[in-house]
Amino acid sequence: MNKNIGKKNILAVIAGILFTGLILNTINEISPTEVMSNNQAYLFNIKQEDIKNLDSNEIKERILEEAVYTRVENIETLIKVENVKIYLEERNSPLALYAQEIVKAADEYGIDYRLIPAISIIESSGGIHTFRTHNAWGWGKKDFSSWEEGIWTVSKSLGNYYSRGLNTPQKIGVYYCPPSAGEWGRKVSFVMREIGE
């Protein structure tokens, strides 16, 4: 448990440093340090009114807000990818190499990014012990041609559960693993908490 707390603290510090650096970089990019000469303005066909518009504080603020929002979103995605990657690497899972794909698929289908790796841990130790090719999720009697296909197929199907209001492992377990839905849901939830927030 202390190992996970330390890992989370380190990730929080790294995220803070990255966020601060991105903000400073964005401000530096937005604040011009050199003024374009008339010759440069002529070469780039910049009209005088365009230069006035660029000097507007409202535009600068809007650009800064959009840049910060985009960068924060990117940092959140990077943290999710890192959480999945670290958790799966610690368990020697072949899915660790696909952490970014897992997060992308989760975002695409509106599911918790930790669900796919958590189910894989419960069903196959993260893809180490599979009964079907590239099927780390115990997804029926289905073989997949690659880990990517498995990730996207299972994520899409879990997205269908979410769209019906089945958005927790306990609710999903009734359909996903009927014989032991309660226990399965508790185990998946536990692994999701272990992966991160």
Secondary structure, 3 states (H helix, E strand, C coil): CHHHHHHHHHHHHHHHHHHHHHHHHHHHHHCCCCCCCHHHHHHCCCCHHHHHHHCCHHHHHHHHHHHHHHHHHHHHHHHHHHHHHHHHHHCCCHHHHHHHHHHHHHHHHCCCCCHHHHHHHHHHCCCCCCCCCCCCCCCCCCCCCCHHHHHHHHHHHHHHHHHCCCCCHHHHHHHHCHHHHHHHHHHHHHHHHHHCC
